[in-house]
């Protein structure tokens, strides 16, 4: 079975000061603006979010690791139908990093919906996401991968 990716910005659209962050990707944006625009793109149902990925993006998580834009896109697209909700607890921007603490509600093949608490580290340079590192308790995820009979 193909493992699935957990990337918080997929369902979490964080808006600073209650304002949308739509901007031209070619302008010099802060890390948090790129993060927000990427998240908004994911929620829009279009492919706009893909423009914010570096061609050689590196994803590292406890269940999967992928290198390259196409591999990352494939992994994300397999995960999106499982998302049922999220709650951003905290977000921090420091230089070219955005760090989140977020809870995700995920519909598992077992039929249960579980909540996973995650920490995510996004490295953003030149208006693109270069790498994402995701930390969570993978055991909770793994034990619900198999459908119940």
N, C-alpha and C positions, 0 to 999 in steps of 0.2 A: 504494500500500500504506500502511495506517495505521501510523504509527510506534508504538513501544512504550515504555513507561515503566519506568524503573529506580528503584525505591524500596526501599532496603535493609531497612527494618523489616519488609517482607513475609515474609521467610523468617528473619530474624534476630530471635529472641526473646532478648533480653539480660536476665538475671536478676541483680540486684545481691545480693551476699552469699548466693547460692544460694536466695533466697526469691522466691516469686511476688509480683507487685505488684498483685494484684486489689484494687480499691478502688472506692468509689462515685464516679462521675464528677462528682457535684455537690459533693463536698468539695474543699477547696483542696489540690491536688496539686502536686508539683514537676514540672518539665519532664521529668525522666527517668522519673518514675512514669507520666506520660501517654504518653510514648514507649513504655515497656514494655507498658503496658496495650493500646495500639494494636497493637503487634506480637503480643501474645498473642491479641488478637481476630482478627487476620489468620490466625494459625495454627489457630484454633479451628474454622474452616470455617463460622462464622456471620457475620452482618452487624454484630456488635458493634463492629468496628473503625471503621465508618462514623460512629459516634457521637462519635468523637474528632476529626473533621474540621470545621473552621469552614465555614460556608456559602460563604464567599468565598475559600476556600483558593487559594493561588497556587503552582503547581508550575513550576519552571524547570529544564530539563536540556538537555544538548547535542543531543538528538534531538527532544524535544517540550517545549512550553510549554502549560499549560492554566490556566484560571481558573474557579473554582467547583467545588463539591462533586460535582455530577453528572458533570461532565467528568472530574474526577480519578478518580472511582469507575470510570467506563467504561474509562479508560486502564489502571488497575490490574488490572481484571478480564481484560483482554486479555493482560496480561503474566504473570499468575500461573501458567498452565499451562507456561510455559517454564522456570521455576525448578527447578533440580536440587540446589542446595545453597548454603550460604554460610558464611563464617567471619568473625567480628567480630575485627578486629585491635585496634581502639581505640575508646573512646567517652568523650566529654567533655561534662560539663554545666556551663554557665556562664550564670547568671541564667535567662533564658527561652529559652535555646538548648541543643540537643543536637546534637553534632557526632560523626559516625562515620567510621571508616575500615574498610571491609569489602570482602571479595572475594566475588563471586557467580559460581556456575557456572550457565550459561544454555544451554539446548538451543535451537539456532538452526535456522531453516528450511533451512539448508544441510545439515543432518544432523549437524553437529559440535556439541560442547559446548565453549563457550569460558568462560574465567574473566576477569571484568572487575573490576579494582580501582577502588573508588569512594570518594569523600568525599561525605558528605551533611550538609546543614545544615537542621535542623528548628527553626522558630520556634514556640514554644508559649506561648499566653496564654489565661487563663480556661479552663484545662483542655481546650483544643482546639488542634490543629495549624493554625496560620495560614498557614505557607508552608514549602515544601521546595525546597531548591536542591541539585542533584545534579551532581557533577563526575566525569567519567571520559573515557577516550579513545574517542570515538565512532567513530573510523575502524575499529577492531577489530570493533565491533558492526555497522557498516554493511556491511563486506565479507562478512559471513556472513548477511545478510538474505535473499538470493536462494537458493532451493533449488538444490542441485547436480543436474546431469542425468546 
